């Protein structure tokens, strides 16, 4: 069960519990950006923050009331930024197929 350390029923060390919940989330979602990138996890003003990068302004961030919701938000932001980067590469002609829908035609031998 994912918890927020500020709920009255919560007992324990928030850092330890946060790390355990992150490990559990990554085990269930091994191909997620959270599992692959392992963002830093912190808690501020009753919110969990998953951050990859030097700051919230320059990095990729997910925020939520639970570790799971912060990691889900991080995954969403990571995938959105990755998709935007790919679209920009294709528009600039830097994509793997230079903006073409299909690769070059190969002659059969």
N, C-alpha and C positions, 0 to 999 in steps of 0.2 A: 504494500500500500504506500502510495506517495503522500508525503505530509508537508505541511508548512510548520516550521519550528515555533511560530508565534501563536498557533492554536493552543488553547488551554490543555488539551490532552497530550500534547507533545512533550516527551521527556527524552533528553539526550543531547549530545554534542552536535550542533547544526553542521559543522564541517564534516564530521565523520559520517553522519547520516546522509548528507548531500553527496559525498563521494560514493557511498554504498548505492544510493539511488541512481546515480549516474552509471555506475558499473552495471546495475540491473537493466537500465534502459538500453545501454549499448549491447548487452548480451541478447536482448530481445530484438534489437534493430541493428545487427552487425554491419549492414551496408549503408547505414545512415551517415550523413555528414558529421553528426555528433560522434559516432563511433570511429570514423576515419580520421577526423581532425582533432578530437579531444579538446574542446574549448575550455578555457578557465571558467570555473564555477565559483560564484560568490553570492552573498546575500546582502541586500541593502533595503532598508525601509520596508521590511516584510515581503520583499520580492527577490526571487532567485534570478541571477543574471548569468548567462552563458556567453562568453566573449572570446572571439578569436581575432587577435590584432592588438595594436598598441593602445587603442582607446575606443570608446563607443562611437565616436564620430568617424574614425578611420577604419574600424574593424567591422566584423559581422557579429551581431548581437541578437540574443533571444532573451526575452523577459517573461516571467510567469510567477504565479503564486506557489507553484510546486516545481520541483526539479524537472519532472516530466514535461510540464507545460513550457518551461524555459527551453528545454532541449528541443521540443517540437517546434517552437518558434524559431530557434536557431537554425534547425534543419530547413524550415521554410525560407528564411532569409538567405541562407547559404545557396540553396537551389535557385532562388530568384536571381541572385547576383551572378551565379555561374551561367544561367541561361541568358541573362542580359549581356554578359561578356561574349558568349558564343555568337549571339545575334550581331553584335558590333563587329566581331571578327569577320563574319560572312559579308556584312555590308561593306567592310573595308577591303574585301577581296583577300583576306588572310585565312579564311577557313580552309579546311582540308580539301574541299572540292571546289574552291574558288566560287562559291555561291551557286554552283550548278546542282541540280537535283540529283543527277546521277554522275557516276565517274566516267572516265573516258571509255570508249568502246574498245574492247580487246578482240583481236582477230583470232579465230580458232585455227588450230594447227591440223 
